[in-house]
Amino acid sequence: MNTFWSDYVQSSEELYQSRALRFRKDNMYRWADAIGLRNGINILEVGCAGGLLCHRIKEHMPDCRVTGLDFDLGHIAYARQKTKELGLDCTFEAGDAAELPFEDETFDLCVSHTVMNFCEPTAFVGEQHRVLRAGGRMVIMGVYRPVTPEEWIPTEDCAEQSLFERLWEAASQNPAGNIARYESDPRRYFGYLQRQGFVNLSIDAMAAVKYAPDCGNVSCELAHMQINEDRLSELESAAKGLRLAPHALTHPEQQELFRLINQRWDRRIAQYEAGEKTWDFRISTVWIISGTKA
Ligand SMILES: C[S@@+](CC[C@H](N)C(=O)[O-])C[C@H]1O[C@@H](n2cnc3c(N)ncnc32)[C@H](O)[C@@H]1O
């Protein structure tokens, strides 16, 4: 157990804000249906990071028992603190998905979102099978868009782009930033579920509009959240690059990179406030693979 993920891969805050836009409160009835939530059941989220999905589930179905598990201690500390602030009754445990610290047949539903490709698949599926009650359901969610810092594509400003590229060229040399990746083709997940004895294997999908600040069905508050979530993910990406390669940029260059990122997103906010529409939008598609423990 360590804080590797929250330090070098994705911070708790970044994941929390990003998932807040995917699992939106006003959409939870649709997610609840797709995941198979029912009132009163005992739910485990595997690889919960800062706990956004656990919180949304608990808010939507207060009679459920909700436990989140992650092996990153920074994420677990964040999730517990956030739970306190929100006044919710969710439990967060530090632990490995490949060796779940729970008794056999404890849960009615095991759910995960963008986690299975980072875990050894037989152990990942086998452990959730073990802790599920007969008739319980395992739900695996994933997105086609990989979440990596390389995805960050600065626009417009060449100075910003060159600073960012220099930083990440150096950061990618640091093996501390490497994460183990396992099975990433979701079609193969069915085989793992089947071999473990899961039945009634199913697929579903949900699309979430993550970013569309200019559209009439996006409130002013949500538009600000969407714009600032992009800002946060870029600032976090630069901060992670610097943790991996602290000397890649001089101190003034580091300050300049953060200033340029903020300047670009300040401009986007000002444009939004002035009613200048660019109509840019982004949608993420989530596949949902599930099976029942016989
Ligand atoms: C891409 S993040 C997704 C986090 C969260 N499900 C979400 O969508 O915001 C993957 C998460 O899985 C956790 N993780 C990866 N391997 C794990 C393992 N073997 N046991 C427990 N957690 C693990 C990481 O710490 C990280 O929080």
The ligand as an SDF file (V2000), in Angstrom:
LIG
                    3D

 27 29  0  0  0  0  0  0  0  0999 V2000
   -8.1530    4.8960  -13.3600 C   0  0  0  0  0  0  0  0  0  0  0  0
   -8.3100    4.9540  -11.6310 S   0  0  0  0  0  0  0  0  0  0  0  0
  -10.0940    4.8930  -11.4610 C   0  0  0  0  0  0  0  0  0  0  0  0
  -10.5420    5.3130  -10.0990 C   0  0  0  0  0  0  0  0  0  0  0  0
  -12.0640    5.3560   -9.9130 C   0  0  0  0  0  0  0  0  0  0  0  0
  -12.6720    4.0780  -10.1330 N   0  0  0  0  0  0  0  0  0  0  0  0
  -12.6210    6.4050  -10.8510 C   0  0  0  0  0  0  0  0  0  0  0  0
  -13.1630    6.0540  -11.8930 O   0  0  0  0  0  0  0  0  0  0  0  0
  -12.4520    7.5810  -10.5180 O   0  0  0  0  0  0  0  0  0  0  0  0
   -7.8300    3.3320  -11.1210 C   0  0  0  0  0  0  0  0  0  0  0  0
   -7.9230    3.1470   -9.6160 C   0  0  0  0  0  0  0  0  0  0  0  0
   -7.7020    1.7800   -9.2930 O   0  0  0  0  0  0  0  0  0  0  0  0
   -6.8670    1.7090   -8.1640 C   0  0  0  0  0  0  0  0  0  0  0  0
   -6.1800    0.4120   -8.2410 N   0  0  0  0  0  0  0  0  0  0  0  0
   -5.3800   -0.0340   -9.2400 C   0  0  0  0  0  0  0  0  0  0  0  0
   -4.9680   -1.2870   -8.9750 N   0  0  0  0  0  0  0  0  0  0  0  0
   -5.5260   -1.6480   -7.7880 C   0  0  0  0  0  0  0  0  0  0  0  0
   -5.4630   -2.8070   -6.9750 C   0  0  0  0  0  0  0  0  0  0  0  0
   -4.7590   -3.8880   -7.3340 N   0  0  0  0  0  0  0  0  0  0  0  0
   -6.1550   -2.8170   -5.8300 N   0  0  0  0  0  0  0  0  0  0  0  0
   -6.8830   -1.7410   -5.4490 C   0  0  0  0  0  0  0  0  0  0  0  0
   -6.9750   -0.6150   -6.1640 N   0  0  0  0  0  0  0  0  0  0  0  0
   -6.3070   -0.5610   -7.3250 C   0  0  0  0  0  0  0  0  0  0  0  0
   -5.9550    2.9240   -8.2950 C   0  0  0  0  0  0  0  0  0  0  0  0
   -5.3710    3.2980   -7.0700 O   0  0  0  0  0  0  0  0  0  0  0  0
   -6.9220    3.9620   -8.8430 C   0  0  0  0  0  0  0  0  0  0  0  0
   -7.5760    4.6360   -7.8080 O   0  0  0  0  0  0  0  0  0  0  0  0
  1  2  1  0
  2  3  1  0
  2 10  1  0
  3  4  1  0
  4  5  1  0
  5  6  1  0
  5  7  1  0
  7  8  2  0
  7  9  1  0
 10 11  1  0
 11 12  1  0
 11 26  1  0
 12 13  1  0
 13 14  1  0
 13 24  1  0
 14 15  1  0
 14 23  1  0
 15 16  2  0
 16 17  1  0
 17 18  1  0
 17 23  2  0
 18 19  1  0
 18 20  2  0
 20 21  1  0
 21 22  2  0
 22 23  1  0
 24 25  1  0
 24 26  1  0
 26 27  1  0
M  CHG  2   2   1   9  -1
M  END
$$$$
